Amino acid sequence: MSNCVNTIRVHVDPPYTVTIGSGLLARCGELLRPVLGECRLCVAADSNVAPLYLDTVTESLRSAGYTVSTCLYPAGEAHKNLETLSGILEFLAAEHLTRSDCVVALGGGVCGDMAGFAAGCYLRGIRYVQLPTTLLSAVDSSVGGKTAIDLKAGKNLAGVFLQPAAVLCDTDCLRTLPPEVFADGAAEAIKTGVLSDETLFSLFDADDLTDRLPEIIARCIAFKAKVVEEDELDNGVRRTLNLGHTAGHAIEKCADFRLTHGHAVAIGMVIMARAAEKLGWCTEPSADRIAAMLRRNRLPVSTEFSASELAAAALSDKKRRGDSISVVVPDRIGSCYMKKVSVNDLEAIFRAGLEG
Ligand code: NAD
């Protein structure tokens, strides 16, 4: 892995920097000091990440002069809930963290979402930083300030917008990821390639991505930063990030969440690309190329659920508004657009997308 460090500035209010490179966890104290100044830190990490990286992080923070406490919780989406959030909040209170202190989210998207939410509501909002350890959190969730927990009624239904004070993305962490967790992040990054960047898409055409990861992450973050700068609160252009999500969410629901989000989005992307071709909505066909790239990266491209099952599940989605639904349509690889469609047409769109 290259030693070169890349930084990307996210111009929101207040702005923050995403730093991408090798060996950053061992240097996190010195890197965060100029941003955070004097304060106390609470590092939140799950039961898988803590044994791998917590010591490195706390040692570096302590050598930079910080007083550090650590808050651990069980790994997995099933624990991204009110009970775990409540545990983190009680911990912050028991440790007497003040308004000027900071939460450090060390982990994947679940950690960033949940520790970020805890920071956003503890004392009506304290700072947090993200140290993403999965590819998904590196390329997507660590940037943009969306935090959340799942409720019984659905995923990500409670949360706040709170931008991190800094993001340090140590590419070495990705070496310990289980292959299916790595693949989830690859799906999101390939999605970014389809949305905006054909070069990024092509970077996934390799037997070993290791040397390409810093560039992949930097390209994804640069794109996400641009979108977030334009639409911080997710009312417009940021929704184009949802390529593949209408069908993807429906597949997750129909599968009772046995399928991970990235895997479902991969299938959803192929469905939309195929539908765009069949319905004459795109200037260049892209479904076969997208499907081949996803397969090469150990991702699924088809589902056993029918168009009517998927439409029924999609129409109970929280993002639905009135009689129409917005879908993201791939125009060609590297360019997509939003299209409003009638809810009555959704089943036919899915049917077109499911045909071979
Ligand atoms: P995750 O945080 O649960 O991590 C996946 C698994 O990998 C977990 O078991 C974790 O313990 C383990 N893990 C993490 N880092 C590791 C490492 N370096 N080595 C070995 N194991 C490691 O899940 P995720 O896939 O990172 O993120 C999914 C979550 O992100 C979902 O809850 C989703 O809603 C959320 N998300 C949020 C946003 C956003 O903008 N906030 C965007 C996309 C997804």
Residues whose N, C-alpha, C, O or C-beta is under 5 A from the ligand:
A	BS01	NAD	D46 N48 V49 A75 G76 E77 G107 G108 G109 V110 C111 T133 T134 L136 S137 D140 S141 V143 G144 K146 T147 C173 L174 T176 L177 P178 V181 D184
